[in-house]
Amino acid sequence: NISRVDFSQPKQDVTTYFDQIDFDKLPNSFVIKCNHGCKWQYIIKDKEAFIQNKRLFDMVKQNMTGWLEQDYSFWCGFELNYRNIEPKILIEPLIRENINKEIEKINVYCFKGIPEIFVQFYGRTNDGMSIFDKKFNNIDDFFNFPERKIYINADEKIIERLNSISKLSAELSKEFDFVRIDWMICQNKIWFEEFTFTPYSGFHRIDIKDWNLKLGNMIEI
């Protein structure tokens, strides 16, 4: 709701945030990122080597501080849900030993707490995908990147996983008219990624007119 966005919010002094990190308490490998944007992150595989490499350390500090001062809501689109997020630095353990290893990602489009569409991506660079309805039937591709489309019917293993993700998504999305909830499959576990309120910044084309109408009718305005 644009009317609720506080455009007068004063900027915070974030210049000391990076210096407050206690690296002694961190694991040997981790991901350091900002919480109020997209792709503002660094993967640190070896903590001691990172700290000893002054040039790399200073570059990460400078870039992280610069990102903290940015307003991502107009960075590459029009995503006002980022506007009032209090900028912070988040540090999480690195769960993939091989960051080049292919993983599965599942995006769940939820309307009023009901998971309606499941988009399953395959590969590190999302080089293939399958789309399922809420009954886990494979449905037509309604995005404009058909080169990524691969048809995989939901077998017993996939259905079991989608069932678990569906229940979790329903619980997390029940307070929102619409939200896409993103999940990652790694080490045979389901990992929550994020809430996405404006997929593709709201500008991604849907080539099939019927799907424009179907998706639009799922949102109660």
Secondary structure as the mmCIF struct_conf table of DSSP 4:
data_model
#
loop_
_struct_conf.conf_type_id
_struct_conf.id
_struct_conf.beg_label_comp_id
_struct_conf.beg_label_asym_id
_struct_conf.beg_label_seq_id
_struct_conf.end_label_comp_id
_struct_conf.end_label_asym_id
_struct_conf.end_label_seq_id
HELX_RH_3T_P HELX_RH_3T_P1 ILE A 2 ARG A 4
TURN_TY1_P TURN_TY1_P1 PHE A 7 SER A 8
HELX_LH_PP_P HELX_LH_PP_P1 GLN A 9 GLN A 12
TURN_TY1_P TURN_TY1_P2 THR A 15 TYR A 17
HELX_RH_3T_P HELX_RH_3T_P2 PHE A 18 GLN A 20
HELX_RH_3T_P HELX_RH_3T_P3 PHE A 23 LYS A 25
BEND BEND1 LEU A 26 LEU A 26
BEND BEND2 ASN A 28 SER A 29
STRN STRN1 PHE A 30 CYS A 34
BEND BEND3 ASN A 35 LYS A 39
STRN STRN2 GLN A 41 ILE A 44
BEND BEND4 LYS A 45 LYS A 45
HELX_RH_AL_P HELX_RH_AL_P1 LYS A 47 GLN A 52
HELX_RH_AL_P HELX_RH_AL_P2 LYS A 54 LEU A 68
TURN_TY1_P TURN_TY1_P3 GLU A 69 GLU A 69
HELX_RH_3T_P HELX_RH_3T_P4 TYR A 72 PHE A 74
TURN_TY1_P TURN_TY1_P4 TRP A 75 TRP A 75
BEND BEND5 CYS A 76 GLY A 77
HELX_RH_3T_P HELX_RH_3T_P5 LEU A 80 TYR A 82
TURN_TY1_P TURN_TY1_P5 ARG A 83 ASN A 84
HELX_LH_PP_P HELX_LH_PP_P2 ILE A 85 PRO A 87
STRN STRN3 ILE A 89 PRO A 93
BEND BEND6 GLU A 97 ASN A 98
TURN_TY1_P TURN_TY1_P6 ILE A 99 ASN A 100
BEND BEND7 LYS A 101 LYS A 101
STRN STRN4 GLU A 104 PHE A 111
TURN_TY1_P TURN_TY1_P7 LYS A 112 GLY A 113
STRN STRN5 ILE A 114 TYR A 122
TURN_TY1_P TURN_TY1_P8 GLY A 123 ASN A 126
STRN STRN6 GLY A 128 ASP A 133
TURN_TY1_P TURN_TY1_P9 LYS A 134 LYS A 135
STRN STRN7 ASN A 138 ASN A 138
STRN STRN8 PHE A 143 PHE A 143
BEND BEND8 ASN A 144 ASN A 144
HELX_RH_3T_P HELX_RH_3T_P6 PRO A 146 ARG A 148
STRN STRN9 LYS A 149 LYS A 149
HELX_RH_AL_P HELX_RH_AL_P3 GLU A 156 SER A 173
TURN_TY1_P TURN_TY1_P10 LYS A 174 GLU A 175
BEND BEND9 ASP A 177 ASP A 177
STRN STRN10 PHE A 178 CYS A 186
TURN_TY1_P TURN_TY1_P11 GLN A 187 ASN A 188
STRN STRN11 LYS A 189 THR A 196
BEND BEND10 PHE A 197 THR A 198
HELX_RH_3T_P HELX_RH_3T_P7 PRO A 199 GLY A 202
STRN STRN12 ILE A 206 ILE A 206
HELX_RH_AL_P HELX_RH_AL_P4 LYS A 209 ASN A 217
TURN_TY1_P TURN_TY1_P12 MET A 218 MET A 218
BEND BEND11 ILE A 219 ILE A 219
#
